[in-house]
């Protein structure tokens, strides 16, 4: 194996990489609209689908698709260990909620703006802030609100507790409030 990191990326199919810095992930190979961000340390897989200026990727935590600018390949290193999600019980997560809430309060104190697709401080979108807050304590949530809603267990409004996530929108049958 070559010690040149770029040489390792020449055959990316099914290879897992770790981000060395925060990276923007785009919604198409034109790389003109942000889909999400990958914080330093996140794992991703590159596909064999390459364009002149971009390569298709999937984030390992939730298989979230996107496109990475070719020049950002230099900010990846081959992962030494594959990504493996930690498993938490509902009670363990409840014990971590004060830290999650503190993360959110601290994020709100930073100068910021709403960034569609933002998951890296200081500029988040709503589901990106939730994903980052829970990631700060090791809990992996999917990227988008609809994925987060499907990932969680529905509860009644009377069961809501601090730290529960509430999803708003047009209900299929009735409003759902979700708890982890």
Secondary structure as GFF3:
##gff-version 3
##sequence-region A 1 180
A	DSSP	alpha_helix	5	9	.	.	.	ID=ss1
A	DSSP	beta_strand	16	19	.	.	.	ID=ss2
A	DSSP	beta_strand	23	26	.	.	.	ID=ss3
A	DSSP	beta_strand	34	38	.	.	.	ID=ss4
A	DSSP	beta_strand	43	50	.	.	.	ID=ss5
A	DSSP	beta_strand	54	59	.	.	.	ID=ss6
A	DSSP	beta_strand	65	69	.	.	.	ID=ss7
A	DSSP	three_ten_helix	70	75	.	.	.	ID=ss8
A	DSSP	beta_strand	76	78	.	.	.	ID=ss9
A	DSSP	alpha_helix	90	109	.	.	.	ID=ss10
A	DSSP	beta_strand	119	120	.	.	.	ID=ss11
A	DSSP	beta_strand	123	124	.	.	.	ID=ss12
A	DSSP	alpha_helix	126	135	.	.	.	ID=ss13
A	DSSP	alpha_helix	145	151	.	.	.	ID=ss14
A	DSSP	beta_strand	153	155	.	.	.	ID=ss15
A	DSSP	three_ten_helix	157	159	.	.	.	ID=ss16
A	DSSP	beta_strand	165	166	.	.	.	ID=ss17
A	DSSP	beta_strand	177	179	.	.	.	ID=ss18
###
